[in-house]
Amino acid sequence: SQFKFETVESDVDKVLSFLTFGIYNNEKIQVTVSAYDVNNAENAKSGIDYLEENHAEIQLYNGGEKIAADDNSYSYDENGVLSRTFTLACGENEFKQYMLTAKAWDNVHNESESYTFEKPDKAEDLYSKELKAKPSDSADTEVVTNTIKPIVTSIISEENGNTKKYTDENSGKEWYSGDDINFFISAEDSEDYEHHTGIKSITAKLNGTGVDLQIYDYNKSKYIDLPDNYFSENDVEWINEVTFNTKGMKLNEGENTIEVKVINNSGMSASKPYKFYIDRTAPTIEKFTIITDEQSEDTGRVLTNREFEKQEYRYYFNKDTKITVSAKDIGSGVSSISLITKDISGNEEQENATASNFSTDGSVTFTVKAEFKGEIYAYAVDRVENEGEKKKPDDLIVETQQHHNGNASVTMSRAKASYKDNSGLDLYSGNVNARVVFEDAYAGIKDAEIKVSDYTNTVTNTISVSVDNNGNITSSGNGSVTVTGTKAKNTNDNLITNIVIDYVVTDNSNNIKITTSMTDRAGNKTDNVKDSLSIDKTKPVIDVKYDNNEHTTYGGND
């Protein structure tokens, strides 16, 4: 009259999945088959009745094979219904399929026709369910006990919209620049390709929070929300069209985790984590290192774009100079570094280079060619195309001696002389006011010197002038010395390009030699400007002598 399916008593926490195409569980299933003989209702001696020596019988079959009944399997109620219980067992990692039919015999061994059970009319999870018997020589609905797990076969991610993606070849980490990411999930109901119970559900969580899944609808040619009854109404052994997008979801900077869980109809489950990484933070320029033949020197200060307004030169070289730019990125790593040179005329050139190592840090060495005066600045780009802020060291001058010779001058002047000495040099009768003008319009003046020597080449006066990098001037020398330093017109930098020294030559000597030297901030020199003069401060002396032995008498007077 009926088939009753239920979980065994020790597993009441487990439920049976009753679907329109089968009944599934991952543990034992008890099947109770009940039979009733209408003849027994009117004291028919041949009816269904349970007697110790001569009793009716119920037998359950899987196809044509008998299924062993449980011990003490029979029961008989006051309404004349005889029932017998059978247990469908299942071992570890095992799949068993049953196509159930049953027969009954009355007390005189009249055999009934074959029965199976009617299909469940709707999908539901229950601890037990009674299904009406119907005559049939074969079953049309399977009963399955299964302990083989399903499998999440793949989780794939790809960038969408403006979001950029980078996959680290060494670690396999997937980095994204934003939250517009598509995920695609594939799953199968069983690790064993020969045995299937169908997928019951697929769920996904992002950092512990559930997400709404979609599935591709081929009839509509688009993705739609995954229907609640999709798996219960369809026998789905595998699926690869499940997707979701993370746009608008809360994603962590750095590591994020997707957890996908699939459950098959027998209640076995499997989970698979999938990690991905978000990098919204742009890389930063950490330092500039200037490399010369003698040494490497970190520039110290790294200025931001907001500090570009004042031009301050601090680094000076007289030949091509290498500069290593180092950048750091806390996420996907530095991909490239760009160096921009901007000269004092406003001309810009940019050079891009791939970072030299594949980690969070990167460095690139650039060459700044000679005859450059201006500023350099750099920025870095990470592997998901976040572009960092431009930064710069203090400004730079690279000038060769040859270029210096065309931009520097030393001019000497003094008061006009009225006489010439025997060597043709200007001859003065007293102290001489003199002036030397030092000029270097490109790299600026670092120091200047005037030396005065007498005819014996003994230095009688040294006038020294030094300029520090802030444009402060100090000087030393004997006598009256006036030093004036000025910057180039229309500049806001720290270079002193003009120094005027007014001094007095006080020697009393013929062939006084005046030599000059100037060094610019790049180390180039101008020291070939000289002058000579003579000063005679000694008054002439008239010396008269009288000789008594030899004399002449004039008018009687000696």
Helices and strands as residue ranges (DSSP letters): E 2-7, G 9-11, E 16-19, E 22-25, E 29-36, G 38-42, E 57-62, E 65-66, E 69-76, E 81-88, E 95-98, E 100-105, E 115-117, E 124-126, E 128-135, E 142-146, E 151-159, E 165-167, E 174-176, E 181-188, E 199-206, E 209-210, E 214-217, E 222-225, E 238-245, E 254-264, E 269-278, E 284-291, E 296-298, E 303-304, G 305-307, E 313-317, E 321-328, E 334-343, E 348-354, E 361-368, E 372-382, E 391-392, E 395-398, H 401-405, E 408-414, E 419-420, E 426-428, E 432-440, E 445-453, E 459-467, E 473-476, E 481-486, E 498-505, E 512-520, E 525-526, E 530-535
